[in-house]
Amino acid sequence: MQKSLNKALPELLDAGVIDDETVARIEEYYHSNSKDTSSYSILVFSVLGAIIVGLGLVLIIAHNWDAFPKNIRLLFTFLPLLASQIFVWIAIKKHRYRRPIIESSSLLLFFAIPACISLVSQIYHINGQLEDFLLLWLLLSWPLIFVPGANIVSLLFVIISTWYACQITYFTFRGPVPWLYWALILIPIAKYARDIYKDNFKRYRAISGWIIAISLTLVLGGFSAQFKSIMTPAYLLFFGLILILHSAFITSQDNSWWMNPWRSNGKIGVAIVALILSFGFFWQELPHYNSLTTNLLNSTDSISFITLLLMLIVGIWYLKRYKHEKFLNIFPELPAVIVLVLIYGAGFFMPMAGQLLSNLALLAMGVFYIFFGYQRFDLSRANYGMVLITSLAIARFFDAELSFVLRGSMFVLVGLGFFMANFFIIKKQKAKG
Amino acid sequence: MKTKVSLIFLFLAFLAQWLVPGRMVWIHEQTIRLGESVKFKTASVDPFDLFRGKYVELGYRNMTIETTPQENWKPGEKVFVLLEKDAQGYAKAKGLSRKRPEGKLYFQTILRSESTFKGRSNIDVDIPFSRYYADEFDAPLIEKTTLNFSDTLIYAWADVRLYQGKAVLNQLYIGELTASDWVKKHNNEEP
């Protein structure tokens, strides 16, 4: 079937019977439904082989080979670039339906580009900052994400973009804000959005989603300049926003946490921030601003907060208006986000109240999940609720001034709650049939 | 039709991937061929660049510029460093300019820091020819040598080519020999 498919698809494409997207979907369908895992193994080993070759190129650079005259060194500098480009060209012209060749050729070129630049820099003893080098690498390699459409290059592009942003903002003393990161990250996000729309490359989509979500989470903190305390509610808004985006635009038949990265990131993110807010030390160390200054309003922290708030409002409106049936998917996190942001604001003036209300909010989330899981016979949701409450209990174990007997009793109660919740849900599931 | 558009797009991407490093080669080759050869006395340390390998970080003597605070130089500002040659023919910084100067003895860079002492401003600039990439086994020896010899009769010095504000490190010398030749000679002489 594979052989006849490889012959038939180009003929049908040339005759105009089917288009490129249909070809990609047919190919993806047969690959994902095939019981023969050899094609997937070939892809994995091809990619691994390309990575190892790429690393080998980097090692050659690091060795500083100055045994050759400059002209020969220049020849060897550009040779891998030329060879990789030829490989990609042939892959597109002759093997565009063979994913391993497309991926491995693109990956080789993705590594040949920085190798070439590095070697030229080495030959001519050129100074330069790491972030400038990373930016140049990204700017020269982004077309590979769309033509030939290499998934592994898209993943690496996100990783290198994250590195670039972190290099600027975290690893440089008083580094600038990485505004250019947003333009860069939109490129793989555009591919990701297109893959969702056309339902392509399911396997890669989950990994892409995770990597993009983690990248955004890491880099968002870099937009904090002078008023770091505003980034905590900004992060809450960010996690709420990605939950809304998941509910609005992503339909997945697989409900597992791994295959739904945006939903998982959103939920876990809100829970983690809520847990941090439940600690007393957080409220004690919160700086208090006596008045709204121009500096505060002009800072990147405020810009980030206001932008995310506006996006969240638009997202809630869109979901309510056009995807009403999915509106319930954002509970209880979205109400928790709104409540926690309000608690945060109140906590500036009443830190003790802020801490107490944060604890109650997290407790309420846990109880909601347990109750929701019980109602829907959903053990995973109920257990997640128990995990939230257990995390709260463990956190309070470390900072609450309670006797050991009381703390021990709390744990016993939580543990019993785990068993009982699971017991009743399983019992209810069996009764239902 | 869509395939043709994709191929044109890919071709343009390939072109850019050649043009960028190609332009780097062209500019540096032009500077080396057409530039004024200027000697700079050095001092150094020995770090490592993940992507480009082992290099010797070269410091240079007489590259701190003294000006008046009224000129109001700011860190991060693009400047032109004006050079002159001392009695031994080595270059030293003589001033700064915000505009491209006449003549050949200057290079463009970024102002790194400014400090005021006894009514005078001392300016340090980024030196665009401060890295010398060497073999990973030679670099530590070169670094040690250039550091040790900086105050003796045998000077380590850099041959830098200056052309239209661009400065390219052409070669590092220890005495009369290139750094790599000096290392080879030193290794051959070692018991």
Interface residues (C-beta under 8 A of the other chain):
Chain A: D19 D20 V58 I61 A62 H63 N64 W65 D66 L74 T77 F78 L81 Q85 V88 W89 I92 K93 L109 I113 P114 C116 I117 S118 V120 S121 Q122 I123 Y124 H125 I126 N127 L130 F133 L136 L140 P143 L144 F146 V147 P148
Chain B: K2 T3 S6 L7 F9 L10 L12 A13 F14 A16 Q17 W18 V20 P21 M24 V25 H28 L50 F51 R52 G53 K54 Y55 D126 I127 P128 F129 S130 R131 Y132 Y133 A134 D135 E136 A139 V168 L169 S180
